Amino acid sequence: MTALALSIGAGAQAPAGAPAAASPPATAAPPAAAEAKAPQRRYLIYFNEFSAYLSPRAKTIIAQVAQKAKDTGVKSITVQARASATGTVQTNKYLAMTRASIVADELEADGISAAMVQQEPIGQTGSSDPSVFNRRVDIILHN
């Protein structure tokens, strides 16, 4: 089982092996209200179905995010975790909690203070479509 990672921002592209149809558009414009706030940088880590395994590629992306956070002096980091609607709501909530915890632990291992990281296990999202878009963790850097 592997995890895929994607950085959302200018020129971001899905990594090799990511299903093209399931990847979110990298050039989507933010809502007007979001433009008025400080810019957020969002990075996505994708997972296989029923998995919370971080692949070496996902660990590399998380390390790069941690370094970017340290270099730019972000004030906080939100880790939002999701699971597809395959399985029960309770199981998917637990899976989202596990994914959030694993990504937060990896950020800490890469030098980010635990006090800076807020975990938000969202749980089950989407329909019964088990696409990779619903099986992800969003790492959001706040200035």
A tleap script that builds the chain and sets N, CA, C and O, in Angstrom:
source leaprc.protein.ff14SB
mol = sequence {
  NMET THR ALA LEU ALA LEU SER ILE GLY ALA
  GLY ALA GLN ALA PRO ALA GLY ALA PRO ALA
  ALA ALA SER PRO PRO ALA THR ALA ALA PRO
  PRO ALA ALA ALA GLU ALA LYS ALA PRO GLN
  ARG ARG TYR LEU ILE TYR PHE ASN GLU PHE
  SER ALA TYR LEU SER PRO ARG ALA LYS THR
  ILE ILE ALA GLN VAL ALA GLN LYS ALA LYS
  ASP THR GLY VAL LYS SER ILE THR VAL GLN
  ALA ARG ALA SER ALA THR GLY THR VAL GLN
  THR ASN LYS TYR LEU ALA MET THR ARG ALA
  SER ILE VAL ALA ASP GLU LEU GLU ALA ASP
  GLY ILE SER ALA ALA MET VAL GLN GLN GLU
  PRO ILE GLY GLN THR GLY SER SER ASP PRO
  SER VAL PHE ASN ARG ARG VAL ASP ILE ILE
  LEU HIE CASN
}
set mol.1.N position { 0.849 -1.166 0.000 }
set mol.1.CA position { 0.000 0.000 0.000 }
set mol.1.C position { 0.901 1.236 0.000 }
set mol.1.O position { 1.918 1.267 0.692 }
set mol.2.N position { 0.526 2.247 -0.772 }
set mol.2.CA position { 1.312 3.460 -0.830 }
set mol.2.C position { 0.426 4.669 -0.681 }
set mol.2.O position { -0.786 4.601 -0.887 }
set mol.3.N position { 1.037 5.771 -0.322 }
set mol.3.CA position { 0.338 7.046 -0.253 }
set mol.3.C position { 0.894 7.930 -1.346 }
set mol.3.O position { 2.081 7.861 -1.664 }
set mol.4.N position { 0.058 8.746 -1.912 }
set mol.4.CA position { 0.471 9.694 -2.922 }
set mol.4.C position { 0.356 11.075 -2.335 }
set mol.4.O position { -0.507 11.314 -1.491 }
set mol.5.N position { 1.208 11.998 -2.760 }
set mol.5.CA position { 1.158 13.350 -2.234 }
set mol.5.C position { 1.056 14.341 -3.371 }
set mol.5.O position { 1.575 14.101 -4.461 }
set mol.6.N position { 0.381 15.464 -3.121 }
set mol.6.CA position { 0.211 16.493 -4.124 }
set mol.6.C position { 0.215 17.835 -3.431 }
set mol.6.O position { -0.471 18.019 -2.426 }
set mol.7.N position { 0.968 18.759 -3.949 }
set mol.7.CA position { 0.976 20.124 -3.446 }
set mol.7.C position { 0.034 20.936 -4.316 }
set mol.7.O position { 0.148 20.919 -5.541 }
set mol.8.N position { -0.899 21.647 -3.691 }
set mol.8.CA position { -1.808 22.492 -4.433 }
set mol.8.C position { -1.223 23.890 -4.439 }
set mol.8.O position { -0.995 24.477 -3.382 }
set mol.9.N position { -0.987 24.412 -5.595 }
set mol.9.CA position { -0.438 25.750 -5.739 }
set mol.9.C position { -0.137 25.994 -7.192 }
set mol.9.O position { -0.519 25.197 -8.049 }
set mol.10.N position { 0.526 27.059 -7.479 }
set mol.10.CA position { 0.819 27.411 -8.858 }
set mol.10.C position { 1.645 26.326 -9.516 }
set mol.10.O position { 2.717 25.969 -9.027 }
set mol.11.N position { 1.155 25.810 -10.609 }
set mol.11.CA position { 1.883 24.824 -11.382 }
set mol.11.C position { 1.922 23.438 -10.794 }
set mol.11.O position { 2.664 22.599 -11.303 }
set mol.12.N position { 1.171 23.146 -9.756 }
set mol.12.CA position { 1.206 21.816 -9.136 }
set mol.12.C position { 0.602 20.790 -10.079 }
set mol.12.O position { -0.380 21.065 -10.769 }
set mol.13.N position { 1.186 19.628 -10.102 }
set mol.13.CA position { 0.685 18.540 -10.923 }
set mol.13.C position { 0.585 17.291 -10.078 }
set mol.13.O position { 1.291 17.133 -9.082 }
set mol.14.N position { -0.309 16.402 -10.494 }
set mol.14.CA position { -0.454 15.139 -9.780 }
set mol.14.C position { 0.818 14.330 -9.939 }
set mol.14.O position { 1.421 14.349 -11.011 }
set mol.15.N position { 1.244 13.616 -8.901 }
set mol.15.CA position { 2.440 12.796 -8.978 }
set mol.15.C position { 2.214 11.601 -9.891 }
set mol.15.O position { 1.079 11.210 -10.165 }
set mol.16.N position { 3.306 11.040 -10.347 }
set mol.16.CA position { 3.214 9.842 -11.173 }
set mol.16.C position { 2.467 8.767 -10.414 }
set mol.16.O position { 2.732 8.535 -9.235 }
set mol.17.N position { 1.547 8.119 -11.076 }
set mol.17.CA position { 0.794 7.045 -10.445 }
set mol.17.C position { -0.531 7.496 -9.874 }
set mol.17.O position { -1.355 6.656 -9.512 }
set mol.18.N position { -0.767 8.805 -9.779 }
set mol.18.CA position { -2.046 9.283 -9.260 }
set mol.18.C position { -3.081 9.196 -10.365 }
set mol.18.O position { -2.803 9.599 -11.494 }
set mol.19.N position { -4.262 8.683 -10.073 }
set mol.19.CA position { -5.298 8.606 -11.083 }
set mol.19.C position { -5.669 10.000 -11.566 }
set mol.19.O position { -6.054 10.852 -10.766 }
set mol.20.N position { -5.558 10.240 -12.866 }
set mol.20.CA position { -5.785 11.563 -13.421 }
set mol.20.C position { -7.193 12.063 -13.147 }
set mol.20.O position { -7.371 13.235 -12.815 }
set mol.21.N position { -8.187 11.214 -13.277 }
set mol.21.CA position { -9.569 11.647 -13.094 }
set mol.21.C position { -9.886 11.954 -11.640 }
set mol.21.O position { -10.813 12.714 -11.362 }
set mol.22.N position { -9.144 11.386 -10.718 }
set mol.22.CA position { -9.457 11.569 -9.301 }
set mol.22.C position { -8.706 12.731 -8.682 }
set mol.22.O position { -9.013 13.126 -7.557 }
set mol.23.N position { -7.723 13.293 -9.390 }
set mol.23.CA position { -6.931 14.373 -8.834 }
set mol.23.C position { -7.680 15.686 -8.908 }
set mol.23.O position { -8.321 15.965 -9.921 }
set mol.24.N position { -7.621 16.504 -7.864 }
set mol.24.CA position { -8.286 17.794 -7.897 }
set mol.24.C position { -7.568 18.723 -8.862 }
set mol.24.O position { -6.367 18.562 -9.079 }
set mol.25.N position { -8.268 19.693 -9.448 }
set mol.25.CA position { -7.602 20.606 -10.366 }
set mol.25.C position { -6.592 21.456 -9.614 }
set mol.25.O position { -6.901 22.006 -8.557 }
set mol.26.N position { -5.399 21.562 -10.152 }
set mol.26.CA position { -4.337 22.293 -9.485 }
set mol.26.C position { -4.433 23.790 -9.749 }
set mol.26.O position { -3.765 24.571 -9.070 }
set mol.27.N position { -5.236 24.206 -10.707 }
set mol.27.CA position { -5.307 25.608 -11.068 }
set mol.27.C position { -6.610 26.254 -10.639 }
set mol.27.O position { -6.935 27.341 -11.115 }
set mol.28.N position { -7.363 25.622 -9.759 }
set mol.28.CA position { -8.637 26.166 -9.315 }
set mol.28.C position { -8.403 27.473 -8.564 }
set mol.28.O position { -7.534 27.557 -7.696 }
set mol.29.N position { -9.193 28.495 -8.910 }
set mol.29.CA position { -9.062 29.797 -8.267 }
set mol.29.C position { -9.719 29.759 -6.890 }
set mol.29.O position { -10.778 29.154 -6.730 }
set mol.30.N position { -9.104 30.398 -5.893 }
set mol.30.CA position { -9.710 30.422 -4.562 }
set mol.30.C position { -10.938 31.317 -4.566 }
set mol.30.O position { -11.030 32.235 -5.382 }
set mol.31.N position { -11.892 31.063 -3.658 }
set mol.31.CA position { -13.062 31.937 -3.559 }
set mol.31.C position { -12.629 33.358 -3.208 }
set mol.31.O position { -11.578 33.562 -2.600 }
set mol.32.N position { -13.441 34.334 -3.592 }
set mol.32.CA position { -13.101 35.734 -3.371 }
set mol.32.C position { -12.856 36.031 -1.898 }
set mol.32.O position { -11.954 36.805 -1.577 }
set mol.33.N position { -13.638 35.434 -0.987 }
set mol.33.CA position { -13.467 35.682 0.435 }
set mol.33.C position { -12.109 35.182 0.917 }
set mol.33.O position { -11.506 35.784 1.805 }
set mol.34.N position { -11.627 34.089 0.340 }
set mol.34.CA position { -10.339 33.539 0.753 }
set mol.34.C position { -9.190 34.437 0.321 }
set mol.34.O position { -8.143 34.448 0.969 }
set mol.35.N position { -9.366 35.195 -0.768 }
set mol.35.CA position { -8.307 36.062 -1.252 }
set mol.35.C position { -8.039 37.204 -0.280 }
set mol.35.O position { -6.914 37.697 -0.207 }
set mol.36.N position { -9.049 37.630 0.463 }
set mol.36.CA position { -8.887 38.734 1.392 }
set mol.36.C position { -8.055 38.330 2.607 }
set mol.36.O position { -7.404 39.179 3.215 }
set mol.37.N position { -8.068 37.072 2.964 }
set mol.37.CA position { -7.300 36.577 4.104 }
set mol.37.C position { -5.860 36.317 3.679 }
set mol.37.O position { -5.527 36.353 2.495 }
set mol.38.N position { -5.024 36.057 4.663 }
set mol.38.CA position { -3.652 35.673 4.368 }
set mol.38.C position { -3.676 34.383 3.556 }
set mol.38.O position { -4.507 33.511 3.811 }
set mol.39.N position { -2.782 34.252 2.588 }
set mol.39.CA position { -2.809 33.054 1.740 }
set mol.39.C position { -2.509 31.791 2.538 }
set mol.39.O position { -1.650 31.774 3.419 }
set mol.40.N position { -3.231 30.754 2.207 }
set mol.40.CA position { -2.991 29.449 2.815 }
set mol.40.C position { -2.269 28.595 1.779 }
set mol.40.O position { -2.530 28.689 0.580 }
set mol.41.N position { -1.386 27.789 2.253 }
set mol.41.CA position { -0.744 26.817 1.383 }
set mol.41.C position { -1.242 25.461 1.802 }
set mol.41.O position { -1.164 25.096 2.975 }
set mol.42.N position { -1.759 24.707 0.840 }
set mol.42.CA position { -2.390 23.418 1.115 }
set mol.42.C position { -1.625 22.333 0.359 }
set mol.42.O position { -1.328 22.463 -0.829 }
set mol.43.N position { -1.317 21.261 1.085 }
set mol.43.CA position { -0.610 20.117 0.513 }
set mol.43.C position { -1.442 18.879 0.796 }
set mol.43.O position { -1.970 18.715 1.895 }
set mol.44.N position { -1.555 18.019 -0.190 }
set mol.44.CA position { -2.401 16.840 -0.076 }
set mol.44.C position { -1.581 15.564 -0.060 }
set mol.44.O position { -0.648 15.394 -0.844 }
set mol.45.N position { -1.949 14.673 0.845 }
set mol.45.CA position { -1.363 13.333 0.914 }
set mol.45.C position { -2.512 12.362 0.635 }
set mol.45.O position { -3.508 12.353 1.358 }
set mol.46.N position { -2.373 11.554 -0.402 }
set mol.46.CA position { -3.409 10.590 -0.772 }
set mol.46.C position { -3.053 9.201 -0.231 }
set mol.46.O position { -1.881 8.849 -0.096 }
set mol.47.N position { -4.090 8.433 0.071 }
set mol.47.CA position { -3.917 7.097 0.638 }
set mol.47.C position { -4.668 6.061 -0.174 }
set mol.47.O position { -5.646 6.370 -0.855 }
set mol.48.N position { -4.195 4.822 -0.090 }
set mol.48.CA position { -4.959 3.703 -0.641 }
set mol.48.C position { -6.173 3.466 0.239 }
set mol.48.O position { -6.212 3.899 1.391 }
set mol.49.N position { -7.141 2.790 -0.296 }
set mol.49.CA position { -8.365 2.503 0.432 }
set mol.49.C position { -8.058 1.710 1.705 }
set mol.49.O position { -7.275 0.761 1.670 }
set mol.50.N position { -8.668 2.095 2.823 }
set mol.50.CA position { -8.515 1.462 4.137 }
set mol.50.C position { -7.070 1.466 4.632 }
set mol.50.O position { -6.670 0.579 5.386 }
set mol.51.N position { -6.289 2.453 4.214 }
set mol.51.CA position { -4.882 2.499 4.590 }
set mol.51.C position { -4.525 3.837 5.235 }
set mol.51.O position { -5.093 4.876 4.901 }
set mol.52.N position { -3.584 3.786 6.153 }
set mol.52.CA position { -2.998 4.985 6.735 }
set mol.52.C position { -1.475 4.932 6.590 }
set mol.52.O position { -0.750 5.611 7.318 }
set mol.53.N position { -1.006 4.133 5.659 }
set mol.53.CA position { 0.419 3.931 5.418 }
set mol.53.C position { 1.015 5.129 4.691 }
set mol.53.O position { 0.470 5.575 3.682 }
set mol.54.N position { 2.130 5.654 5.196 }
set mol.54.CA position { 2.856 6.726 4.519 }
set mol.54.C position { 3.982 6.116 3.696 }
set mol.54.O position { 4.895 5.489 4.233 }
set mol.55.N position { 3.904 6.309 2.402 }
set mol.55.CA position { 4.962 5.821 1.516 }
set mol.55.C position { 6.196 6.700 1.675 }
set mol.55.O position { 6.107 7.789 2.241 }
set mol.56.N position { 7.338 6.245 1.188 }
set mol.56.CA position { 8.530 7.093 1.208 }
set mol.56.C position { 8.281 8.435 0.495 }
set mol.56.O position { 8.789 9.466 0.937 }
set mol.57.N position { 7.524 8.433 -0.579 }
set mol.57.CA position { 7.210 9.681 -1.303 }
set mol.57.C position { 6.388 10.611 -0.412 }
set mol.57.O position { 6.665 11.809 -0.356 }
set mol.58.N position { 5.382 10.080 0.284 }
set mol.58.CA position { 4.566 10.902 1.176 }
set mol.58.C position { 5.425 11.485 2.297 }
set mol.58.O position { 5.258 12.648 2.666 }
set mol.59.N position { 6.339 10.689 2.837 }
set mol.59.CA position { 7.231 11.180 3.898 }
set mol.59.C position { 8.120 12.304 3.382 }
set mol.59.O position { 8.401 13.257 4.108 }
set mol.60.N position { 8.562 12.197 2.139 }
set mol.60.CA position { 9.380 13.246 1.525 }
set mol.60.C position { 8.583 14.540 1.393 }
set mol.60.O position { 9.085 15.622 1.697 }
set mol.61.N position { 7.339 14.420 0.939 }
set mol.61.CA position { 6.482 15.599 0.798 }
set mol.61.C position { 6.249 16.245 2.160 }
set mol.61.O position { 6.324 17.467 2.284 }
set mol.62.N position { 5.969 15.443 3.174 }
set mol.62.CA position { 5.732 15.981 4.521 }
set mol.62.C position { 6.986 16.675 5.044 }
set mol.62.O position { 6.892 17.722 5.685 }
set mol.63.N position { 8.155 16.100 4.778 }
set mol.63.CA position { 9.417 16.730 5.192 }
set mol.63.C position { 9.601 18.070 4.482 }
set mol.63.O position { 10.066 19.032 5.092 }
set mol.64.N position { 9.242 18.141 3.204 }
set mol.64.CA position { 9.342 19.399 2.465 }
set mol.64.C position { 8.371 20.445 3.015 }
set mol.64.O position { 8.709 21.625 3.109 }
set mol.65.N position { 7.170 20.006 3.374 }
set mol.65.CA position { 6.182 20.909 3.970 }
set mol.65.C position { 6.694 21.428 5.314 }
set mol.65.O position { 6.574 22.617 5.608 }
set mol.66.N position { 7.258 20.546 6.120 }
set mol.66.CA position { 7.807 20.957 7.412 }
set mol.66.C position { 8.922 21.984 7.228 }
set mol.66.O position { 8.984 22.979 7.951 }
set mol.67.N position { 9.791 21.740 6.270 }
set mol.67.CA position { 10.882 22.685 6.014 }
set mol.67.C position { 10.333 24.027 5.538 }
set mol.67.O position { 10.807 25.078 5.970 }
set mol.68.N position { 9.345 24.000 4.659 }
set mol.68.CA position { 8.720 25.231 4.175 }
set mol.68.C position { 8.079 25.989 5.337 }
set mol.68.O position { 8.172 27.214 5.412 }
set mol.69.N position { 7.433 25.258 6.239 }
set mol.69.CA position { 6.804 25.883 7.406 }
set mol.69.C position { 7.851 26.571 8.270 }
set mol.69.O position { 7.633 27.686 8.745 }
set mol.70.N position { 8.983 25.913 8.475 }
set mol.70.CA position { 10.048 26.506 9.286 }
set mol.70.C position { 10.673 27.699 8.577 }
set mol.70.O position { 10.954 28.718 9.208 }
set mol.71.N position { 10.891 27.583 7.272 }
set mol.71.CA position { 11.534 28.649 6.504 }
set mol.71.C position { 10.675 29.900 6.405 }
set mol.71.O position { 11.201 31.013 6.384 }
set mol.72.N position { 9.361 29.728 6.343 }
set mol.72.CA position { 8.464 30.872 6.151 }
set mol.72.C position { 7.830 31.349 7.448 }
set mol.72.O position { 7.089 32.332 7.441 }
set mol.73.N position { 8.100 30.680 8.554 }
set mol.73.CA position { 7.595 31.114 9.853 }
set mol.73.C position { 6.086 31.046 9.996 }
set mol.73.O position { 5.471 31.968 10.532 }
set mol.74.N position { 5.487 29.969 9.523 }
set mol.74.CA position { 4.035 29.848 9.656 }
set mol.74.C position { 3.653 29.820 11.131 }
set mol.74.O position { 4.431 29.398 11.986 }
set mol.75.N position { 2.428 30.283 11.408 }
set mol.75.CA position { 1.958 30.354 12.791 }
set mol.75.C position { 1.308 29.069 13.251 }
set mol.75.O position { 1.402 28.706 14.424 }
set mol.76.N position { 0.647 28.374 12.333 }
set mol.76.CA position { 0.004 27.114 12.697 }
set mol.76.C position { -0.166 26.242 11.462 }
set mol.76.O position { -0.085 26.707 10.325 }
set mol.77.N position { -0.404 24.962 11.725 }
set mol.77.CA position { -0.613 23.980 10.662 }
set mol.77.C position { -1.861 23.188 11.015 }
set mol.77.O position { -2.003 22.703 12.137 }
set mol.78.N position { -2.759 23.061 10.056 }
set mol.78.CA position { -3.955 22.234 10.241 }
set mol.78.C position { -3.784 20.966 9.424 }
set mol.78.O position { -3.391 21.011 8.258 }
set mol.79.N position { -4.082 19.836 10.047 }
set mol.79.CA position { -4.040 18.538 9.370 }
set mol.79.C position { -5.477 18.020 9.324 }
set mol.79.O position { -6.016 17.558 10.330 }
set mol.80.N position { -6.090 18.105 8.133 }
set mol.80.CA position { -7.465 17.636 7.942 }
set mol.80.C position { -7.416 16.273 7.272 }
set mol.80.O position { -6.792 16.118 6.222 }
set mol.81.N position { -8.066 15.291 7.866 }
set mol.81.CA position { -8.032 13.936 7.323 }
set mol.81.C position { -9.421 13.499 6.888 }
set mol.81.O position { -10.420 13.778 7.551 }
set mol.82.N position { -9.457 12.804 5.752 }
set mol.82.CA position { -10.716 12.327 5.186 }
set mol.82.C position { -10.601 10.849 4.830 }
set mol.82.O position { -9.511 10.307 4.648 }
set mol.83.N position { -11.758 10.230 4.740 }
set mol.83.CA position { -11.850 8.846 4.256 }
set mol.83.C position { -13.009 8.790 3.272 }
set mol.83.O position { -13.973 9.545 3.402 }
set mol.84.N position { -12.921 7.917 2.305 }
set mol.84.CA position { -14.026 7.761 1.354 }
set mol.84.C position { -15.206 7.119 2.072 }
set mol.84.O position { -15.080 6.662 3.208 }
set mol.85.N position { -16.342 7.088 1.403 }
set mol.85.CA position { -17.565 6.568 2.019 }
set mol.85.C position { -17.657 5.046 1.937 }
set mol.85.O position { -18.723 4.479 2.179 }
set mol.86.N position { -16.570 4.390 1.604 }
set mol.86.CA position { -16.551 2.935 1.610 }
set mol.86.C position { -16.384 2.481 3.060 }
set mol.86.O position { -15.486 2.958 3.753 }
set mol.87.N position { -17.219 1.585 3.519 }
set mol.87.CA position { -17.160 1.140 4.916 }
set mol.87.C position { -18.146 1.921 5.761 }
set mol.87.O position { -18.946 2.700 5.242 }
set mol.88.N position { -18.083 1.706 7.066 }
set mol.88.CA position { -19.036 2.355 7.967 }
set mol.88.C position { -18.555 3.756 8.347 }
set mol.88.O position { -17.365 4.058 8.252 }
set mol.89.N position { -19.476 4.596 8.771 }
set mol.89.CA position { -19.141 5.948 9.195 }
set mol.89.C position { -18.166 5.900 10.362 }
set mol.89.O position { -17.198 6.659 10.391 }
set mol.90.N position { -18.412 5.015 11.325 }
set mol.90.CA position { -17.552 4.904 12.499 }
set mol.90.C position { -16.137 4.468 12.108 }
set mol.90.O position { -15.157 5.025 12.604 }
set mol.91.N position { -16.032 3.492 11.236 }
set mol.91.CA position { -14.723 3.027 10.787 }
set mol.91.C position { -13.981 4.135 10.051 }
set mol.91.O position { -12.777 4.309 10.239 }
set mol.92.N position { -14.693 4.881 9.216 }
set mol.92.CA position { -14.053 5.951 8.459 }
set mol.92.C position { -13.624 7.110 9.349 }
set mol.92.O position { -12.621 7.764 9.063 }
set mol.93.N position { -14.359 7.377 10.416 }
set mol.93.CA position { -13.955 8.408 11.373 }
set mol.93.C position { -12.650 7.983 12.061 }
set mol.93.O position { -11.732 8.787 12.223 }
set mol.94.N position { -12.585 6.713 12.458 }
set mol.94.CA position { -11.363 6.199 13.079 }
set mol.94.C position { -10.190 6.250 12.092 }
set mol.94.O position { -9.079 6.620 12.471 }
set mol.95.N position { -10.432 5.881 10.834 }
set mol.95.CA position { -9.381 5.917 9.817 }
set mol.95.C position { -8.889 7.347 9.612 }
set mol.95.O position { -7.686 7.578 9.489 }
set mol.96.N position { -9.812 8.307 9.575 }
set mol.96.CA position { -9.414 9.706 9.427 }
set mol.96.C position { -8.590 10.163 10.633 }
set mol.96.O position { -7.608 10.887 10.472 }
set mol.97.N position { -8.982 9.746 11.834 }
set mol.97.CA position { -8.220 10.093 13.035 }
set mol.97.C position { -6.811 9.517 12.958 }
set mol.97.O position { -5.839 10.184 13.316 }
set mol.98.N position { -6.707 8.287 12.494 }
set mol.98.CA position { -5.408 7.630 12.373 }
set mol.98.C position { -4.538 8.343 11.342 }
set mol.98.O position { -3.355 8.583 11.583 }
set mol.99.N position { -5.125 8.681 10.192 }
set mol.99.CA position { -4.370 9.385 9.150 }
set mol.99.C position { -3.883 10.740 9.655 }
set mol.99.O position { -2.729 11.103 9.425 }
set mol.100.N position { -4.745 11.493 10.341 }
set mol.100.CA position { -4.347 12.797 10.872 }
set mol.100.C position { -3.205 12.639 11.867 }
set mol.100.O position { -2.241 13.404 11.837 }
set mol.101.N position { -3.311 11.660 12.736 }
set mol.101.CA position { -2.289 11.430 13.748 }
set mol.101.C position { -0.949 11.045 13.125 }
set mol.101.O position { 0.101 11.524 13.556 }
set mol.102.N position { -0.986 10.198 12.133 }
set mol.102.CA position { 0.253 9.746 11.482 }
set mol.102.C position { 0.948 10.901 10.773 }
set mol.102.O position { 2.170 11.031 10.845 }
set mol.103.N position { 0.174 11.742 10.086 }
set mol.103.CA position { 0.772 12.889 9.392 }
set mol.103.C position { 1.300 13.895 10.416 }
set mol.103.O position { 2.389 14.439 10.231 }
set mol.104.N position { 0.553 14.151 11.486 }
set mol.104.CA position { 1.022 15.066 12.536 }
set mol.104.C position { 2.306 14.540 13.178 }
set mol.104.O position { 3.234 15.308 13.428 }
set mol.105.N position { 2.361 13.248 13.441 }
set mol.105.CA position { 3.569 12.641 14.013 }
set mol.105.C position { 4.762 12.814 13.076 }
set mol.105.O position { 5.879 13.077 13.520 }
set mol.106.N position { 4.515 12.665 11.786 }
set mol.106.CA position { 5.602 12.815 10.806 }
set mol.106.C position { 6.080 14.272 10.757 }
set mol.106.O position { 7.280 14.523 10.636 }
set mol.107.N position { 5.158 15.227 10.848 }
set mol.107.CA position { 5.547 16.636 10.904 }
set mol.107.C position { 6.417 16.899 12.134 }
set mol.107.O position { 7.420 17.608 12.052 }
set mol.108.N position { 6.032 16.328 13.266 }
set mol.108.CA position { 6.820 16.473 14.497 }
set mol.108.C position { 8.200 15.848 14.336 }
set mol.108.O position { 9.195 16.414 14.786 }
set mol.109.N position { 8.264 14.690 13.700 }
set mol.109.CA position { 9.553 14.030 13.467 }
set mol.109.C position { 10.448 14.894 12.579 }
set mol.109.O position { 11.674 14.794 12.631 }
set mol.110.N position { 9.820 15.741 11.767 }
set mol.110.CA position { 10.567 16.636 10.884 }
set mol.110.C position { 10.802 18.012 11.503 }
set mol.110.O position { 11.179 18.951 10.803 }
set mol.111.N position { 10.578 18.137 12.825 }
set mol.111.CA position { 10.953 19.345 13.531 }
set mol.111.C position { 9.862 20.366 13.784 }
set mol.111.O position { 10.158 21.484 14.207 }
set mol.112.N position { 8.613 20.018 13.538 }
set mol.112.CA position { 7.502 20.931 13.799 }
set mol.112.C position { 6.978 20.675 15.216 }
set mol.112.O position { 6.736 19.528 15.594 }
set mol.113.N position { 6.807 21.728 15.984 }
set mol.113.CA position { 6.303 21.604 17.350 }
set mol.113.C position { 4.871 21.079 17.340 }
set mol.113.O position { 4.049 21.512 16.533 }
set mol.114.N position { 4.582 20.151 18.235 }
set mol.114.CA position { 3.230 19.590 18.335 }
set mol.114.C position { 2.212 20.680 18.646 }
set mol.114.O position { 1.051 20.567 18.250 }
set mol.115.N position { 2.625 21.727 19.344 }
set mol.115.CA position { 1.722 22.825 19.688 }
set mol.115.C position { 1.267 23.606 18.456 }
set mol.115.O position { 0.235 24.275 18.500 }
set mol.116.N position { 2.020 23.530 17.362 }
set mol.116.CA position { 1.656 24.240 16.128 }
set mol.116.C position { 0.647 23.480 15.283 }
set mol.116.O position { 0.024 24.060 14.393 }
set mol.117.N position { 0.475 22.188 15.549 }
set mol.117.CA position { -0.321 21.329 14.676 }
set mol.117.C position { -1.696 21.065 15.278 }
set mol.117.O position { -1.815 20.589 16.407 }
set mol.118.N position { -2.722 21.380 14.513 }
set mol.118.CA position { -4.100 21.096 14.919 }
set mol.118.C position { -4.644 19.995 14.010 }
set mol.118.O position { -4.661 20.142 12.788 }
set mol.119.N position { -5.086 18.899 14.612 }
set mol.119.CA position { -5.640 17.778 13.850 }
set mol.119.C position { -7.153 17.923 13.727 }
set mol.119.O position { -7.844 18.186 14.711 }
set mol.120.N position { -7.655 17.748 12.512 }
set mol.120.CA position { -9.092 17.782 12.245 }
set mol.120.C position { -9.482 16.526 11.478 }
set mol.120.O position { -9.496 16.540 10.247 }
set mol.121.N position { -9.797 15.445 12.176 }
set mol.121.CA position { -10.250 14.234 11.473 }
set mol.121.C position { -11.695 14.427 11.011 }
set mol.121.O position { -12.628 14.303 11.804 }
set mol.122.N position { -11.869 14.728 9.745 }
set mol.122.CA position { -13.198 15.007 9.200 }
set mol.122.C position { -13.998 13.719 9.055 }
set mol.122.O position { -15.214 13.712 9.250 }
set mol.123.N position { -13.328 12.649 8.721 }
set mol.123.CA position { -14.019 11.372 8.571 }
set mol.123.C position { -14.483 11.146 7.158 }
set mol.123.O position { -13.808 11.516 6.197 }
set mol.124.N position { -15.639 10.537 7.040 }
set mol.124.CA position { -16.180 10.124 5.747 }
set mol.124.C position { -16.627 11.334 4.942 }
set mol.124.O position { -17.355 12.189 5.447 }
set mol.125.N position { -16.191 11.405 3.698 }
set mol.125.CA position { -16.616 12.461 2.789 }
set mol.125.C position { -17.024 11.843 1.464 }
set mol.125.O position { -16.626 10.727 1.131 }
set mol.126.N position { -17.804 12.568 0.734 }
set mol.126.CA position { -18.202 12.103 -0.591 }
set mol.126.C position { -19.283 11.043 -0.542 }
set mol.126.O position { -19.872 10.767 0.503 }
set mol.127.N position { -19.523 10.469 -1.686 }
set mol.127.CA position { -20.524 9.418 -1.816 }
set mol.127.C position { -19.849 8.067 -1.658 }
set mol.127.O position { -18.781 7.964 -1.054 }
set mol.128.N position { -20.465 7.048 -2.193 }
set mol.128.CA position { -19.852 5.720 -2.117 }
set mol.128.C position { -18.727 5.564 -3.133 }
set mol.128.O position { -18.160 4.479 -3.267 }
set mol.129.N position { -18.401 6.630 -3.846 }
set mol.129.CA position { -17.278 6.626 -4.781 }
set mol.129.C position { -15.981 6.536 -3.974 }
set mol.129.O position { -15.660 7.459 -3.226 }
set mol.130.N position { -15.238 5.451 -4.113 }
set mol.130.CA position { -14.020 5.290 -3.319 }
set mol.130.C position { -12.798 5.950 -3.960 }
set mol.130.O position { -11.677 5.477 -3.771 }
set mol.131.N position { -12.996 7.036 -4.714 }
set mol.131.CA position { -11.886 7.659 -5.424 }
set mol.131.C position { -10.838 8.205 -4.459 }
set mol.131.O position { -11.111 8.466 -3.288 }
set mol.132.N position { -9.657 8.363 -4.981 }
set mol.132.CA position { -8.517 8.800 -4.187 }
set mol.132.C position { -8.742 10.213 -3.637 }
set mol.132.O position { -8.177 10.555 -2.598 }
set mol.133.N position { -9.549 11.041 -4.306 }
set mol.133.CA position { -9.781 12.409 -3.841 }
set mol.133.C position { -10.363 12.435 -2.432 }
set mol.133.O position { -10.059 13.346 -1.663 }
set mol.134.N position { -11.181 11.472 -2.082 }
set mol.134.CA position { -11.785 11.412 -0.755 }
set mol.134.C position { -10.899 10.714 0.274 }
set mol.134.O position { -11.218 10.736 1.463 }
set mol.135.N position { -9.814 10.106 -0.142 }
set mol.135.CA position { -8.910 9.399 0.773 }
set mol.135.C position { -7.625 10.203 0.901 }
set mol.135.O position { -6.606 9.884 0.289 }
set mol.136.N position { -7.700 11.257 1.714 }
set mol.136.CA position { -6.544 12.155 1.758 }
set mol.136.C position { -6.431 12.855 3.106 }
set mol.136.O position { -7.350 12.861 3.926 }
set mol.137.N position { -5.252 13.445 3.288 }
set mol.137.CA position { -4.999 14.383 4.374 }
set mol.137.C position { -4.562 15.697 3.723 }
set mol.137.O position { -3.681 15.718 2.863 }
set mol.138.N position { -5.186 16.774 4.146 }
set mol.138.CA position { -4.793 18.106 3.701 }
set mol.138.C position { -3.916 18.711 4.797 }
set mol.138.O position { -4.315 18.768 5.960 }
set mol.139.N position { -2.742 19.152 4.424 }
set mol.139.CA position { -1.859 19.874 5.350 }
set mol.139.C position { -1.959 21.335 4.949 }
set mol.139.O position { -1.596 21.703 3.832 }
set mol.140.N position { -2.447 22.162 5.851 }
set mol.140.CA position { -2.682 23.572 5.550 }
set mol.140.C position { -1.770 24.422 6.421 }
set mol.140.O position { -1.796 24.334 7.649 }
set mol.141.N position { -0.965 25.245 5.765 }
set mol.141.CA position { -0.044 26.149 6.467 }
set mol.141.C position { -0.709 27.510 6.600 }
set mol.141.O position { -1.181 28.073 5.612 }
set mol.142.N position { -0.747 28.040 7.815 }
set mol.142.CA position { -1.371 29.339 8.092 }
set mol.142.C position { -0.291 30.354 8.459 }
set mol.142.O position { 0.557 30.097 9.314 }
set mol.143.N position { -0.337 31.485 7.811 }
set mol.143.CA position { 0.627 32.576 8.113 }
set mol.143.C position { 0.202 33.355 9.329 }
set mol.143.O position { 0.884 34.300 9.726 }
savepdb mol mol.pdb
quit
